């Protein structure tokens, strides 16, 4: 456990400022929130990024090349992915490993989170995945084979967008990618008896439906606040996929 340099709150997975090198909690991780000594450098880099986004990087391909990550994000994402793999393996009691099954199971989680990140950074926002200690614990408990219910919520992508429409679209893109993948797997299952296609449809349908619930910090609440019609259409599509995939 490491204490936040500002408020003293203990963090099991702290945030290191890449400018002043001090350690902070999730509330004070942003240089602005902890009055970083190098705030002028941070502001200059943000202004340059915004200017570049309005002038030289108008195309999707060029802006995609600007996607950035950090060692902290990679660490958090690696821990979260390993726990999600554990949940996938626990479904058969760790008796055998099916790499096709794991790829579909973990892919539903990774594509969802990375979709949030890529679109947010496309809009010029800072965006990185961060694990939650309570989410890691619950996901780890779900990885136990004797647990009848599985809960996957090791963390989420943190973003810094003030534009309501862009914020809503970033929230939407996660479950939307699961719906696209889920219905694609469902279509393939009609022409094949492979259990992997049904698994892909059901997992993606479940993840989309769960994240579209209009509660707390879930994507559904953000989408509902932005556009109720889009939330309703997306939720209906998720319910349809979930029901058909599990029939």
N, C-alpha and C positions, 0 to 999 in steps of 0.2 A: 504494500500500500504506500502510495506517495501523496504527500499533501500539496494542494494547490498553492501556488506562490502568492495568490491574492487573498483568498478566503480561508485557506487552511483545510478545506474539505479533502478527505482522503479518497483517492482514486486508485482502483486496482489496475485500470488501464488508462493511464494519464495521457494528456495531450502536450506535446513538446512544441513550443513556438520555434519556427525555423529562423526567426530574426533575433530574438534576445536569448534563445536557448533555455529559457526557464520552463517549468512544468506547471500546467494548469488543469482545472476541471473542465467539464463540457460547457459550462456557462461562460467561463473566462478564456476559452481557447482562442477566440478571435483576437488579433492584435488590437483592435479597437476597444474590445471589452476589458482588456487588461492594461490599457494605456501604454502600449509597448514603447520602449525607448527609441525604437527604430520605426516608429509609425510613419515617418516621412518617406522612408524607403517603401513601406507597404503601400501607402497611398499612391506613390509614383508608379509602382508596378501595376496597380489596379487601373490607374488612369491610362497608362500605356496599353493595357489589355483592352480597355473599352474603346480607345481610339483605333486600335488595330482592328477590333471587331466591326467598327463602323466604316472602315476604309479599305484595308487590304485583305480582309478575310471574310468576304461576303459569301463565298461558295461553301457548300457543305463539306466537300472534301478538304478544303484548306482549313476550315475551322475544326474539323475532326482531328487534324494533326496537332492541334493545340491542347488536346486532352492530357491532363497531368495527374500524377499520383504522388504518393510519398511512402517512405518506409513504414510509417505508422499505419497508413491505410492498408498496405500489403500485409502487415502483421495481423491486423484486426480481421481482414478478409480471409486470411489463411486459417486462423483459429475458427472463425465462423463456418468456413467451408468444411473443415475436418469434422466439426460437430454435426453438421448436416449430413455428411457421409455416414457418420455413426448412426444417425436416425434411420437412414436408408438401409443400412446393414442390419439394424435391429428388427426390421420388419420380417426377416426370415430367421431371426434368432442367432445371427452371425454364423449360420451353418455353412454357408458358401458365399462366394463373391461373384456377382454378375456385373461385369464392367459396363455392359450395355444398360442395365438397370440403373447403376449408379450414375452414369453419364446423364441419363434422362432426369433422374431425381435431383441431382445437384445442379444440373443445367437450369431447371425450373427456378431455382433460387438465385443462381448467379446472373442469369439473363435479366431477371426482374430488377435486381439491385444495380447492375451495370447500365441498364436502360435509364434509370433515374439519373445516374451520374453523367452519362454521355449527353443527355438532353440538357441538363442543368449547365454543364460546361459549354455546350453549344450556345446557350443563352448568355455566356460570359460570367457565370457564377462560380464561386468556389464550391466544389462538391467532392466529398470523400466519404467512404463507408466507415462507420464507427460501430464497434460492438458495445452492447450494454451488458453489464455484469449480471443483471437479473435475467436478461434474455439468454445469455450463455448458460447460466445455471439451469433454466427451464429446458433449453434445448438439450443440454447434457443429460438431464433426468429422462427426457423423452428417448434418448439413445439407449436406455436400459431395456432389454428385450421383454421384461415382465410388465412394462408400462402399457396399458391398453390404449391410451390416448397419446397421440404424438402432437407436439407443439413446436413449430420451427419459427423462432423470432430472435436470432442471435444479435441483431443490430439493424441499422438502417443507414441510408445515405444522408448525410447532413449537407444542406445547401444554404445559400445566402441570397435568396431572391425576394425582392419587395414587390415586384409586379404580380398582381393577383392572377392574371390570366396565365402567365408563364409558370407561376407556382402550381396552378391547377393542372397544366399540361404535363409538368414534370411528375406530379403525383399520378396522373392518368397513365403515363407511358409504361409504368411497371406492370400493373395488372393487364394492360392492353397487350403487352408482349406475351404474357402467359396465355391469354385468350387466343392469340394468333397461333402460338405453338400448340395449344390444346386442341383447337379445331383442326389443325393440320394433322396431328396424330390421329384424331378421331376419323378424319377422312381416309387416312391410310389404313386404318383398322378395318374399314369396310371391304377392302380388297386383299386383306391379309389376316391370317389367324395368329400372327405374332403377338404374344402377350405384352411386348414392349410398347407397342403402339397404344394399347388400351391403358397401360400404366402411364404413358406420357400424357394422354388426354385427361386421366383422372387426377394426376398430381398437379398439372397446370390449372385444371379447373378448380381444385381445392385451394391452391395458393391465390388465384385470382379472386375467388369468392371470399376468402378470409380477409384479404387486404382491402376489399371493397366495402367491408362492414363500416358503417358511419360512426365509429367510436374512437375517442382518444386521438392518438397520433397515427392511426392507420390511414392509408391512402384514401379510403372511402370518405372520411370526414373532410379532407382537403378538397376532394373533387366535388362533393356535395355543396360545400361553401362557395365553390367557384361556379358550377353549372349543374343545377338539379336535373335537367333533361339528360345531359351526357351521363351523369351518374346513374340515372334510372335505366338508360339503354345498356350501359356497360354491365350493371348489376344483373339485368335480365339475361344478357348473353352468358354471364358467369354461372347463373343458376341453371340455365339450359344445358351448358356444357357439363356441369357437375352432375346433374340428374342423368343425362344420357350416358355419360362415361361410366357411371356406377350401376347402370341397369344390367 
